[in-house]
Amino acid sequence: MRNILIATLLLLTMIFTSCGGDPNKITKITIGVDDEFAPICFYNERNKLVGFDVDLAKEAANRMGVDVEFKSIDWDNKKTEIISGNIDMIWNGLDITEERKEYMIFTKPYMIDRQVLLVRRGEGLDIHSEVDLAGKIVGVQAGSTSDDYLSQDEKLINSFKEYKTYGNFIEVTSALRNKEIDVLVCDELIARYEANKTPKQLELLNVKIGSVAEMAVGFRKDNVELRDKVQATFDEMVKDGTARKISEKWFQADVIEKR
C-alpha cells in the first residue's frame, strides 16, 4: 500500500511538472491606474488606453511573460485597493512619500518630478512662490502628491481663499479653464504636457512647490518577489535603451533616472 501511494505521488508530480505547473509562477499582473492622467495613462481618441507608464508596464509584462490588466481605481482610495489585493501594483506616476511607505514597497525611482503651478494663459496672478498663493482659490487632484503636501501645511491652506479637491486630473483642469479655481498645483511633467497641448489656454508657472519627488512602482508590502522581478526587468529595459525610447516618444527627452 505504501509503495502504491509513493508511486501515485511520483506520477502526479511527473504530470504536474510536464504540464509546466508551478503554483508560485506569476502568470498575470493587475495594475491600478488613474486612466485620466495624460500623458502617463489615458484613453486616446480611439478609446485605447495609452501613455508613458502604460508603455513601460506593457513592455515589462511582455518580457516577464505575463498577462497584464490595467484596472481603473479611485486615486484617493489607492491604499485600500493595494492592501486588499484588488490590484497587484500601482504603476501610474506614483510618487514615493513617507505616508505611502507605511503600506507599500517600491522599485527604485525611475523618474524625478516636482510640484508646479498651472494657470490660465496671461493670468500669472503675480505668483512667484507658494506664499503668493494666499488669497487664491487653489485646486488639486484628491490623493495626489500635491494634495498630500498642501494638506500637511495648515497655515498655508488657511491662507487660501478656498482649497478645492477633484476626483481626477480632467476634472481639476476643467475647473481651471472654467475659472472655478485660480491655480492648479500638480506634477511638473503633467503640467508641461497640459500646457503644451493647449498653449492658448494654459501656462505653467515655474514656481517650486514642496520638495522634489521620486516616482516609482508601488506594491503591497508582502509582494517582494513581484517587486524584485519588475525591478530586474525594468533594469534590462534601461540598459538596452528601450525605456529611453519610450520616454522620448512621450516627452521628447530621456527623463528616466539611471540608478
C-alpha positions in Angstrom: 0.0 0.0 0.0 2.8 2.3 0.9 4.6 1.6 -2.4 1.4 2.3 -4.3 1.0 5.6 -2.6 4.5 6.7 -3.3 4.2 5.6 -7.0 1.0 7.6 -7.2 2.6 10.7 -5.8 5.5 10.4 -8.1 3.2 10.0 -11.1 1.2 13.1 -10.1 4.5 15.1 -9.7 5.6 14.0 -13.2 2.3 15.0 -14.7 2.3 18.4 -12.9 5.9 19.1 -13.9 5.3 18.0 -17.5 2.4 20.5 -17.8 4.7 23.3 -16.6 2.6 23.8 -13.5 4.2 26.0 -10.8 1.9 27.4 -8.1 4.4 30.2 -7.4 4.7 31.2 -11.1 3.3 34.7 -11.8 1.0 34.5 -14.9 -0.9 37.8 -14.7 -0.4 41.2 -13.1 -3.1 43.7 -12.3 -2.0 47.3 -12.3 -4.0 50.0 -10.7 -4.2 53.3 -12.7 -5.8 56.7 -12.9 -6.9 56.5 -16.6 -7.5 60.2 -16.9 -3.9 61.2 -16.3 -2.3 62.2 -19.6 0.4 61.6 -20.7 1.0 58.9 -18.0 -2.2 56.9 -18.6 -5.3 57.9 -20.6 -7.7 56.9 -23.3 -7.0 58.3 -26.7 -9.5 59.3 -29.4 -9.9 55.7 -30.4 -10.7 54.8 -26.8 -7.5 52.9 -26.4 -5.6 53.0 -23.1 -2.2 54.7 -23.8 0.5 56.6 -22.1 4.1 56.7 -20.8 3.6 54.3 -17.9 1.3 52.1 -19.9 4.0 51.5 -22.5 6.6 50.8 -19.8 4.3 48.4 -18.0 3.3 46.5 -21.2 7.0 46.1 -22.2 7.9 44.8 -18.7 5.0 42.4 -18.7 5.9 41.1 -22.1 9.5 40.5 -21.1 8.3 38.7 -17.9 6.0 36.5 -20.0 2.8 37.5 -18.1 -0.5 39.0 -19.0 -1.3 42.5 -17.8 -4.6 44.1 -16.8 -5.0 47.8 -16.2 -7.7 48.5 -13.6 -9.0 52.0 -13.1 -9.1 53.0 -9.5 -10.1 56.0 -7.4 -6.7 57.6 -6.8 -7.8 58.8 -3.4 -8.6 55.2 -2.5 -5.3 53.6 -3.7 -4.4 52.4 -0.1 -7.4 50.2 0.1 -7.0 48.9 -3.4 -3.4 47.8 -2.9 -3.8 46.4 0.6 -7.0 44.4 -0.3 -5.2 42.7 -3.2 -7.7 44.1 -5.7 -4.6 45.2 -7.6 -1.0 43.9 -7.6 0.8 47.2 -8.1 0.4 50.8 -9.0 2.4 52.0 -12.0 1.0 55.4 -12.7 3.2 58.4 -11.9 3.3 57.3 -8.3 5.5 59.4 -6.0 7.3 57.9 -3.1 6.1 59.5 0.1 6.5 58.7 3.8 2.8 58.1 4.2 2.8 55.6 1.2 5.8 53.8 2.7 3.6 52.7 5.5 1.6 50.4 3.3 3.7 49.9 0.1 7.1 48.9 -1.0 8.7 50.5 -4.2 11.0 49.8 -7.0 14.0 52.2 -7.3 12.8 55.6 -8.5 12.7 55.7 -12.3 11.8 59.4 -12.7 12.2 62.7 -10.8 9.3 65.1 -10.5 8.3 68.2 -8.6 5.1 70.2 -8.0 4.5 73.3 -10.0 1.5 75.6 -10.9 -0.8 75.8 -13.8 -2.8 78.9 -14.5 -4.9 80.3 -17.3 -2.8 81.9 -20.1 -2.0 85.5 -19.3 -3.1 85.3 -15.7 0.1 84.8 -13.8 -1.6 86.3 -10.8 1.8 87.7 -9.5 2.7 84.3 -8.1 6.5 83.8 -7.5 6.5 81.4 -4.6 4.0 79.3 -2.6 3.3 82.1 -0.1 1.8 84.1 -3.1 -1.0 81.6 -3.2 -2.5 83.5 -0.3 -6.0 84.8 -1.2 -6.2 82.5 -4.3 -8.6 79.6 -5.0 -6.3 76.6 -5.2 -7.2 73.3 -6.8 -5.6 69.8 -6.7 -6.4 66.2 -7.6 -7.5 64.4 -4.4 -5.0 62.0 -3.1 -2.2 63.4 -5.3 1.3 64.3 -4.1 0.2 68.0 -4.3 -2.8 67.3 -2.1 -0.6 65.3 0.4 1.9 68.2 0.6 -0.6 71.0 0.9 -2.8 69.2 3.4 0.1 68.9 5.8 0.6 72.7 5.9 -2.5 74.0 7.7 -1.1 77.6 7.8 -0.6 77.6 4.1 -4.1 76.2 3.3 -5.7 78.7 5.7 -4.1 81.5 3.7 -6.0 80.4 0.5 -9.3 82.0 -0.3 -10.5 78.4 -0.9 -9.0 75.0 -1.3 -10.7 72.5 -3.7 -10.0 68.9 -4.5 -11.2 67.0 -7.5 -11.6 63.3 -8.3 -9.3 63.2 -11.3 -7.0 65.4 -13.3 -9.5 66.1 -16.1 -11.9 67.5 -13.6 -9.4 69.8 -12.0 -8.0 71.1 -15.3 -11.6 71.7 -16.4 -12.2 73.6 -13.2 -9.2 75.8 -14.0 -10.4 76.5 -17.6 -13.9 77.3 -16.3 -12.5 79.7 -13.7 -13.7 77.7 -10.7 -10.2 77.9 -9.4 -7.4 80.4 -9.9 -4.4 78.0 -9.9 -3.8 74.2 -10.1 -1.0 72.6 -8.2 0.3 69.4 -9.9 3.2 67.3 -11.2 5.6 69.2 -13.5 5.6 66.5 -16.2 1.8 66.5 -16.3 1.6 70.3 -16.2 4.1 70.7 -19.1 2.1 68.2 -21.2 -1.2 70.0 -20.5 0.3 73.4 -21.2 1.9 72.2 -24.5 -1.4 70.6 -25.6 -3.4 73.8 -25.1 -0.8 76.7 -25.2 -3.5 79.3 -25.8 -5.5 78.3 -22.7 -3.0 77.3 -20.0 0.6 78.1 -19.0 3.0 76.7 -16.4 4.4 78.9 -13.7 7.9 77.7 -12.8 7.3 78.0 -9.1 8.6 75.3 -6.8 6.0 73.8 -4.5 7.2 71.5 -1.8 10.2 69.2 -2.4 11.4 67.2 -5.4 9.6 63.9 -5.7 10.7 60.5 -6.9 8.4 58.3 -9.0 8.4 54.5 -8.6 6.2 51.4 -9.0 4.4 50.6 -5.8 3.4 47.1 -4.4 1.9 45.6 -1.3 4.5 45.2 1.5 4.4 41.3 1.3 4.8 41.3 -2.5 8.6 41.4 -2.5 9.0 38.7 -5.2 6.9 40.6 -7.7 8.7 43.9 -6.9 12.1 42.3 -7.5 11.0 40.7 -10.8 9.7 44.0 -12.1 12.8 45.8 -11.0 15.1 43.4 -12.7 13.0 43.6 -15.9 13.0 47.4 -15.8 16.8 47.5 -15.3 17.1 45.5 -18.5 14.8 48.0 -20.3 17.0 50.8 -19.2 20.2 49.0 -20.1 19.2 48.2 -23.6 17.7 51.6 -24.3 14.0 50.6 -24.5 13.0 52.8 -21.6 14.7 55.8 -23.2 12.9 55.3 -26.4 9.5 55.2 -24.6 10.4 58.3 -22.7 11.4 60.2 -25.9 8.1 59.1 -27.5 6.1 60.9 -24.8 8.4 63.7 -23.6 10.8 64.2 -26.5 13.5 63.7 -23.9 15.1 61.0 -21.8 13.6 61.5 -18.3 14.5 58.1 -17.0 16.6 58.1 -13.9 19.7 55.9 -14.2 20.3 54.1 -10.8 
